């Protein structure tokens, strides 16, 4: 695997992680409300 592929995968993973975190935050705030 070359460097560019690794960077692309890392970007995708961090984007997915961010989306997951924001979804979880949404769910938590809805549950508490």
mmCIF entry with sequence, helices, sheets and N, C-alpha, C, O atoms, coordinates in Angstrom:
data_MODEL
# 
_entry.id   MODEL 
# 
_entity.id                         1 
_entity.type                       polymer 
_entity.pdbx_number_of_molecules   1 
# 
_entity_poly.entity_id                      1 
_entity_poly.type                           'polypeptide(L)' 
_entity_poly.nstd_linkage                   no 
_entity_poly.nstd_monomer                   no 
_entity_poly.pdbx_seq_one_letter_code       
;(UNK)(UNK)(UNK)(UNK)(UNK)(UNK)(UNK)(UNK)(UNK)(UNK)(UNK)(UNK)(UNK)(UNK)(UNK)(UNK)
(UNK)(UNK)(UNK)(UNK)(UNK)(UNK)(UNK)(UNK)(UNK)(UNK)(UNK)(UNK)(UNK)(UNK)(UNK)(UNK)
(UNK)
;
_entity_poly.pdbx_seq_one_letter_code_can   XXXXXXXXXXXXXXXXXXXXXXXXXXXXXXXXX 
_entity_poly.pdbx_strand_id                 A 
# 
loop_
_entity_poly_seq.entity_id 
_entity_poly_seq.num 
_entity_poly_seq.mon_id 
_entity_poly_seq.hetero 
1 1  UNK n 
1 2  UNK n 
1 3  UNK n 
1 4  UNK n 
1 5  UNK n 
1 6  UNK n 
1 7  UNK n 
1 8  UNK n 
1 9  UNK n 
1 10 UNK n 
1 11 UNK n 
1 12 UNK n 
1 13 UNK n 
1 14 UNK n 
1 15 UNK n 
1 16 UNK n 
1 17 UNK n 
1 18 UNK n 
1 19 UNK n 
1 20 UNK n 
1 21 UNK n 
1 22 UNK n 
1 23 UNK n 
1 24 UNK n 
1 25 UNK n 
1 26 UNK n 
1 27 UNK n 
1 28 UNK n 
1 29 UNK n 
1 30 UNK n 
1 31 UNK n 
1 32 UNK n 
1 33 UNK n 
# 
_struct_asym.id          A 
_struct_asym.entity_id   1 
# 
_struct_conf.conf_type_id            HELX_P 
_struct_conf.id                      HELX_P1 
_struct_conf.pdbx_PDB_helix_id       AA1 
_struct_conf.beg_label_comp_id       UNK 
_struct_conf.beg_label_asym_id       A 
_struct_conf.beg_label_seq_id        3 
_struct_conf.pdbx_beg_PDB_ins_code   ? 
_struct_conf.end_label_comp_id       UNK 
_struct_conf.end_label_asym_id       A 
_struct_conf.end_label_seq_id        32 
_struct_conf.pdbx_end_PDB_ins_code   ? 
_struct_conf.beg_auth_comp_id        UNK 
_struct_conf.beg_auth_asym_id        A 
_struct_conf.beg_auth_seq_id         3 
_struct_conf.end_auth_comp_id        UNK 
_struct_conf.end_auth_asym_id        A 
_struct_conf.end_auth_seq_id         32 
_struct_conf.pdbx_PDB_helix_class    1 
_struct_conf.details                 ? 
_struct_conf.pdbx_PDB_helix_length   30 
# 
_struct_conf_type.id          HELX_P 
_struct_conf_type.criteria    ? 
_struct_conf_type.reference   ? 
# 
loop_
_atom_site.group_PDB 
_atom_site.id 
_atom_site.type_symbol 
_atom_site.label_atom_id 
_atom_site.label_alt_id 
_atom_site.label_comp_id 
_atom_site.label_asym_id 
_atom_site.label_entity_id 
_atom_site.label_seq_id 
_atom_site.pdbx_PDB_ins_code 
_atom_site.Cartn_x 
_atom_site.Cartn_y 
_atom_site.Cartn_z 
_atom_site.occupancy 
_atom_site.B_iso_or_equiv 
_atom_site.pdbx_formal_charge 
_atom_site.auth_seq_id 
_atom_site.auth_comp_id 
_atom_site.auth_asym_id 
_atom_site.auth_atom_id 
_atom_site.pdbx_PDB_model_num 
ATOM 1   N N  . UNK A 1 1  ? 0.857   -1.196 0.000  1.00 0.00 ? 1  UNK A N  1 
ATOM 2   C CA . UNK A 1 1  ? 0.000   0.000  0.000  1.00 0.00 ? 1  UNK A CA 1 
ATOM 3   C C  . UNK A 1 1  ? 0.896   1.250  0.000  1.00 0.00 ? 1  UNK A C  1 
ATOM 4   O O  . UNK A 1 1  ? 1.843   1.334  0.781  1.00 0.00 ? 1  UNK A O  1 
ATOM 5   N N  . UNK A 1 2  ? 0.597   2.205  -0.867 1.00 0.00 ? 2  UNK A N  1 
ATOM 6   C CA . UNK A 1 2  ? 1.450   3.393  -0.904 1.00 0.00 ? 2  UNK A CA 1 
ATOM 7   C C  . UNK A 1 2  ? 0.933   4.489  0.020  1.00 0.00 ? 2  UNK A C  1 
ATOM 8   O O  . UNK A 1 2  ? -0.145  4.376  0.603  1.00 0.00 ? 2  UNK A O  1 
ATOM 9   N N  . UNK A 1 3  ? 1.722   5.547  0.139  1.00 0.00 ? 3  UNK A N  1 
ATOM 10  C CA . UNK A 1 3  ? 1.429   6.603  1.115  1.00 0.00 ? 3  UNK A CA 1 
ATOM 11  C C  . UNK A 1 3  ? 0.100   7.280  0.804  1.00 0.00 ? 3  UNK A C  1 
ATOM 12  O O  . UNK A 1 3  ? -0.679  7.574  1.710  1.00 0.00 ? 3  UNK A O  1 
ATOM 13  N N  . UNK A 1 4  ? -0.157  7.528  -0.485 1.00 0.00 ? 4  UNK A N  1 
ATOM 14  C CA . UNK A 1 4  ? -1.385  8.233  -0.848 1.00 0.00 ? 4  UNK A CA 1 
ATOM 15  C C  . UNK A 1 4  ? -2.613  7.426  -0.427 1.00 0.00 ? 4  UNK A C  1 
ATOM 16  O O  . UNK A 1 4  ? -3.587  7.985  0.077  1.00 0.00 ? 4  UNK A O  1 
ATOM 17  N N  . UNK A 1 5  ? -2.561  6.112  -0.638 1.00 0.00 ? 5  UNK A N  1 
ATOM 18  C CA . UNK A 1 5  ? -3.681  5.258  -0.226 1.00 0.00 ? 5  UNK A CA 1 
ATOM 19  C C  . UNK A 1 5  ? -3.888  5.326  1.281  1.00 0.00 ? 5  UNK A C  1 
ATOM 20  O O  . UNK A 1 5  ? -5.020  5.410  1.757  1.00 0.00 ? 5  UNK A O  1 
ATOM 21  N N  . UNK A 1 6  ? -2.784  5.288  2.030  1.00 0.00 ? 6  UNK A N  1 
ATOM 22  C CA . UNK A 1 6  ? -2.892  5.359  3.496  1.00 0.00 ? 6  UNK A CA 1 
ATOM 23  C C  . UNK A 1 6  ? -3.527  6.669  3.927  1.00 0.00 ? 6  UNK A C  1 
ATOM 24  O O  . UNK A 1 6  ? -4.375  6.684  4.819  1.00 0.00 ? 6  UNK A O  1 
ATOM 25  N N  . UNK A 1 7  ? -3.122  7.772  3.300  1.00 0.00 ? 7  UNK A N  1 
ATOM 26  C CA . UNK A 1 7  ? -3.682  9.081  3.656  1.00 0.00 ? 7  UNK A CA 1 
ATOM 27  C C  . UNK A 1 7  ? -5.170  9.127  3.344  1.00 0.00 ? 7  UNK A C  1 
ATOM 28  O O  . UNK A 1 7  ? -5.957  9.647  4.135  1.00 0.00 ? 7  UNK A O  1 
ATOM 29  N N  . UNK A 1 8  ? -5.559  8.583  2.189  1.00 0.00 ? 8  UNK A N  1 
ATOM 30  C CA . UNK A 1 8  ? -6.970  8.577  1.800  1.00 0.00 ? 8  UNK A CA 1 
ATOM 31  C C  . UNK A 1 8  ? -7.793  7.787  2.800  1.00 0.00 ? 8  UNK A C  1 
ATOM 32  O O  . UNK A 1 8  ? -8.863  8.227  3.221  1.00 0.00 ? 8  UNK A O  1 
ATOM 33  N N  . UNK A 1 9  ? -7.291  6.615  3.180  1.00 0.00 ? 9  UNK A N  1 
ATOM 34  C CA . UNK A 1 9  ? -8.002  5.772  4.146  1.00 0.00 ? 9  UNK A CA 1 
ATOM 35  C C  . UNK A 1 9  ? -8.129  6.488  5.479  1.00 0.00 ? 9  UNK A C  1 
ATOM 36  O O  . UNK A 1 9  ? -9.180  6.448  6.117  1.00 0.00 ? 9  UNK A O  1 
ATOM 37  N N  . UNK A 1 10 ? -7.039  7.151  5.902  1.00 0.00 ? 10 UNK A N  1 
ATOM 38  C CA . UNK A 1 10 ? -7.079  7.868  7.175  1.00 0.00 ? 10 UNK A CA 1 
ATOM 39  C C  . UNK A 1 10 ? -8.120  8.979  7.140  1.00 0.00 ? 10 UNK A C  1 
ATOM 40  O O  . UNK A 1 10 ? -8.850  9.183  8.110  1.00 0.00 ? 10 UNK A O  1 
ATOM 41  N N  . UNK A 1 11 ? -8.187  9.697  6.022  1.00 0.00 ? 11 UNK A N  1 
ATOM 42  C CA . UNK A 1 11 ? -9.176  10.776 5.890  1.00 0.00 ? 11 UNK A CA 1 
ATOM 43  C C  . UNK A 1 11 ? -10.584 10.216 5.998  1.00 0.00 ? 11 UNK A C  1 
ATOM 44  O O  . UNK A 1 11 ? -11.428 10.766 6.706  1.00 0.00 ? 11 UNK A O  1 
ATOM 45  N N  . UNK A 1 12 ? -10.834 9.117  5.288  1.00 0.00 ? 12 UNK A N  1 
ATOM 46  C CA . UNK A 1 12 ? -12.165 8.507  5.319  1.00 0.00 ? 12 UNK A CA 1 
ATOM 47  C C  . UNK A 1 12 ? -12.519 8.073  6.733  1.00 0.00 ? 12 UNK A C  1 
ATOM 48  O O  . UNK A 1 12 ? -13.628 8.321  7.207  1.00 0.00 ? 12 UNK A O  1 
ATOM 49  N N  . UNK A 1 13 ? -11.579 7.428  7.401  1.00 0.00 ? 13 UNK A N  1 
ATOM 50  C CA . UNK A 1 13 ? -11.838 6.947  8.756  1.00 0.00 ? 13 UNK A CA 1 
ATOM 51  C C  . UNK A 1 13 ? -12.156 8.095  9.701  1.00 0.00 ? 13 UNK A C  1 
ATOM 52  O O  . UNK A 1 13 ? -13.085 8.003  10.504 1.00 0.00 ? 13 UNK A O  1 
ATOM 53  N N  . UNK A 1 14 ? -11.391 9.176  9.609  1.00 0.00 ? 14 UNK A N  1 
ATOM 54  C CA . UNK A 1 14 ? -11.635 10.302 10.517 1.00 0.00 ? 14 UNK A CA 1 
ATOM 55  C C  . UNK A 1 14 ? -12.972 10.950 10.214 1.00 0.00 ? 14 UNK A C  1 
ATOM 56  O O  . UNK A 1 14 ? -13.651 11.419 11.127 1.00 0.00 ? 14 UNK A O  1 
ATOM 57  N N  . UNK A 1 15 ? -13.365 10.986 8.930  1.00 0.00 ? 15 UNK A N  1 
ATOM 58  C CA . UNK A 1 15 ? -14.671 11.557 8.576  1.00 0.00 ? 15 UNK A CA 1 
ATOM 59  C C  . UNK A 1 15 ? -15.789 10.700 9.154  1.00 0.00 ? 15 UNK A C  1 
ATOM 60  O O  . UNK A 1 15 ? -16.745 11.224 9.727  1.00 0.00 ? 15 UNK A O  1 
ATOM 61  N N  . UNK A 1 16 ? -15.672 9.385  9.003  1.00 0.00 ? 16 UNK A N  1 
ATOM 62  C CA . UNK A 1 16 ? -16.688 8.470  9.546  1.00 0.00 ? 16 UNK A CA 1 
ATOM 63  C C  . UNK A 1 16 ? -16.759 8.610  11.061 1.00 0.00 ? 16 UNK A C  1 
ATOM 64  O O  . UNK A 1 16 ? -17.844 8.635  11.643 1.00 0.00 ? 16 UNK A O  1 
ATOM 65  N N  . UNK A 1 17 ? -15.592 8.700  11.692 1.00 0.00 ? 17 UNK A N  1 
ATOM 66  C CA . UNK A 1 17 ? -15.534 8.829  13.147 1.00 0.00 ? 17 UNK A CA 1 
ATOM 67  C C  . UNK A 1 17 ? -16.262 10.093 13.596 1.00 0.00 ? 17 UNK A C  1 
ATOM 68  O O  . UNK A 1 17 ? -17.021 10.077 14.565 1.00 0.00 ? 17 UNK A O  1 
ATOM 69  N N  . UNK A 1 18 ? -16.016 11.198 12.868 1.00 0.00 ? 18 UNK A N  1 
ATOM 70  C CA . UNK A 1 18 ? -16.654 12.466 13.223 1.00 0.00 ? 18 UNK A CA 1 
ATOM 71  C C  . UNK A 1 18 ? -18.170 12.364 13.081 1.00 0.00 ? 18 UNK A C  1 
ATOM 72  O O  . UNK A 1 18 ? -18.911 12.837 13.942 1.00 0.00 ? 18 UNK A O  1 
ATOM 73  N N  . UNK A 1 19 ? -18.632 11.744 11.987 1.00 0.00 ? 19 UNK A N  1 
ATOM 74  C CA . UNK A 1 19 ? -20.073 11.602 11.769 1.00 0.00 ? 19 UNK A CA 1 
ATOM 75  C C  . UNK A 1 19 ? -20.694 10.748 12.864 1.00 0.00 ? 19 UNK A C  1 
ATOM 76  O O  . UNK A 1 19 ? -21.776 11.059 13.360 1.00 0.00 ? 19 UNK A O  1 
ATOM 77  N N  . UNK A 1 20 ? -20.013 9.678  13.240 1.00 0.00 ? 20 UNK A N  1 
ATOM 78  C CA . UNK A 1 20 ? -20.520 8.796  14.287 1.00 0.00 ? 20 UNK A CA 1 
ATOM 79  C C  . UNK A 1 20 ? -20.630 9.545  15.601 1.00 0.00 ? 20 UNK A C  1 
ATOM 80  O O  . UNK A 1 20 ? -21.627 9.418  16.312 1.00 0.00 ? 20 UNK A O  1 
ATOM 81  N N  . UNK A 1 21 ? -19.599 10.332 15.929 1.00 0.00 ? 21 UNK A N  1 
ATOM 82  C CA . UNK A 1 21 ? -19.610 11.082 17.186 1.00 0.00 ? 21 UNK A CA 1 
ATOM 83  C C  . UNK A 1 21 ? -20.759 12.077 17.216 1.00 0.00 ? 21 UNK A C  1 
ATOM 84  O O  . UNK A 1 21 ? -21.436 12.208 18.235 1.00 0.00 ? 21 UNK A O  1 
ATOM 85  N N  . UNK A 1 22 ? -20.987 12.780 16.110 1.00 0.00 ? 22 UNK A N  1 
ATOM 86  C CA . UNK A 1 22 ? -22.057 13.782 16.100 1.00 0.00 ? 22 UNK A CA 1 
ATOM 87  C C  . UNK A 1 22 ? -23.415 13.102 16.183 1.00 0.00 ? 22 UNK A C  1 
ATOM 88  O O  . UNK A 1 22 ? -24.328 13.628 16.820 1.00 0.00 ? 22 UNK A O  1 
ATOM 89  N N  . UNK A 1 23 ? -23.567 11.932 15.545 1.00 0.00 ? 23 UNK A N  1 
ATOM 90  C CA . UNK A 1 23 ? -24.828 11.186 15.649 1.00 0.00 ? 23 UNK A CA 1 
ATOM 91  C C  . UNK A 1 23 ? -25.063 10.757 17.088 1.00 0.00 ? 23 UNK A C  1 
ATOM 92  O O  . UNK A 1 23 ? -26.177 10.879 17.598 1.00 0.00 ? 23 UNK A O  1 
ATOM 93  N N  . UNK A 1 24 ? -24.027 10.258 17.746 1.00 0.00 ? 24 UNK A N  1 
ATOM 94  C CA . UNK A 1 24 ? -24.155 9.832  19.136 1.00 0.00 ? 24 UNK A CA 1 
ATOM 95  C C  . UNK A 1 24 ? -24.532 11.004 20.026 1.00 0.00 ? 24 UNK A C  1 
ATOM 96  O O  . UNK A 1 24 ? -25.373 10.864 20.914 1.00 0.00 ? 24 UNK A O  1 
ATOM 97  N N  . UNK A 1 25 ? -23.922 12.151 19.799 1.00 0.00 ? 25 UNK A N  1 
ATOM 98  C CA . UNK A 1 25 ? -24.233 13.343 20.586 1.00 0.00 ? 25 UNK A CA 1 
ATOM 99  C C  . UNK A 1 25 ? -25.702 13.721 20.391 1.00 0.00 ? 25 UNK A C  1 
ATOM 100 O O  . UNK A 1 25 ? -26.390 14.081 21.347 1.00 0.00 ? 25 UNK A O  1 
ATOM 101 N N  . UNK A 1 26 ? -26.175 13.636 19.150 1.00 0.00 ? 26 UNK A N  1 
ATOM 102 C CA . UNK A 1 26 ? -27.584 13.906 18.855 1.00 0.00 ? 26 UNK A CA 1 
ATOM 103 C C  . UNK A 1 26 ? -28.480 12.982 19.666 1.00 0.00 ? 26 UNK A C  1 
ATOM 104 O O  . UNK A 1 26 ? -29.421 13.430 20.319 1.00 0.00 ? 26 UNK A O  1 
ATOM 105 N N  . UNK A 1 27 ? -28.181 11.694 19.619 1.00 0.00 ? 27 UNK A N  1 
ATOM 106 C CA . UNK A 1 27 ? -29.010 10.716 20.309 1.00 0.00 ? 27 UNK A CA 1 
ATOM 107 C C  . UNK A 1 27 ? -29.012 10.960 21.809 1.00 0.00 ? 27 UNK A C  1 
ATOM 108 O O  . UNK A 1 27 ? -30.056 10.855 22.454 1.00 0.00 ? 27 UNK A O  1 
ATOM 109 N N  . UNK A 1 28 ? -27.864 11.282 22.366 1.00 0.00 ? 28 UNK A N  1 
ATOM 110 C CA . UNK A 1 28 ? -27.766 11.517 23.807 1.00 0.00 ? 28 UNK A CA 1 
ATOM 111 C C  . UNK A 1 28 ? -28.598 12.731 24.196 1.00 0.00 ? 28 UNK A C  1 
ATOM 112 O O  . UNK A 1 28 ? -29.341 12.680 25.176 1.00 0.00 ? 28 UNK A O  1 
ATOM 113 N N  . UNK A 1 29 ? -28.483 13.828 23.437 1.00 0.00 ? 29 UNK A N  1 
ATOM 114 C CA . UNK A 1 29 ? -29.223 15.046 23.796 1.00 0.00 ? 29 UNK A CA 1 
ATOM 115 C C  . UNK A 1 29 ? -30.726 14.807 23.657 1.00 0.00 ? 29 UNK A C  1 
ATOM 116 O O  . UNK A 1 29 ? -31.512 15.346 24.436 1.00 0.00 ? 29 UNK A O  1 
ATOM 117 N N  . UNK A 1 30 ? -31.130 14.006 22.673 1.00 0.00 ? 30 UNK A N  1 
ATOM 118 C CA . UNK A 1 30 ? -32.559 13.712 22.522 1.00 0.00 ? 30 UNK A CA 1 
ATOM 119 C C  . UNK A 1 30 ? -33.063 12.894 23.703 1.00 0.00 ? 30 UNK A C  1 
ATOM 120 O O  . UNK A 1 30 ? -34.154 13.133 24.220 1.00 0.00 ? 30 UNK A O  1 
ATOM 121 N N  . UNK A 1 31 ? -32.253 11.928 24.119 1.00 0.00 ? 31 UNK A N  1 
ATOM 122 C CA . UNK A 1 31 ? -32.649 11.068 25.233 1.00 0.00 ? 31 UNK A CA 1 
ATOM 123 C C  . UNK A 1 31 ? -32.790 11.881 26.512 1.00 0.00 ? 31 UNK A C  1 
ATOM 124 O O  . UNK A 1 31 ? -33.715 11.655 27.292 1.00 0.00 ? 31 UNK A O  1 
ATOM 125 N N  . UNK A 1 32 ? -31.881 12.823 26.731 1.00 0.00 ? 32 UNK A N  1 
ATOM 126 C CA . UNK A 1 32 ? -31.897 13.617 27.956 1.00 0.00 ? 32 UNK A CA 1 
ATOM 127 C C  . UNK A 1 32 ? -33.002 14.654 27.950 1.00 0.00 ? 32 UNK A C  1 
ATOM 128 O O  . UNK A 1 32 ? -33.490 15.038 29.013 1.00 0.00 ? 32 UNK A O  1 
ATOM 129 N N  . UNK A 1 33 ? -33.405 15.114 26.779 1.00 0.00 ? 33 UNK A N  1 
ATOM 130 C CA . UNK A 1 33 ? -34.397 16.190 26.700 1.00 0.00 ? 33 UNK A CA 1 
ATOM 131 C C  . UNK A 1 33 ? -35.755 15.718 27.198 1.00 0.00 ? 33 UNK A C  1 
ATOM 132 O O  . UNK A 1 33 ? -36.713 16.492 27.204 1.00 0.00 ? 33 UNK A O  1 
# 
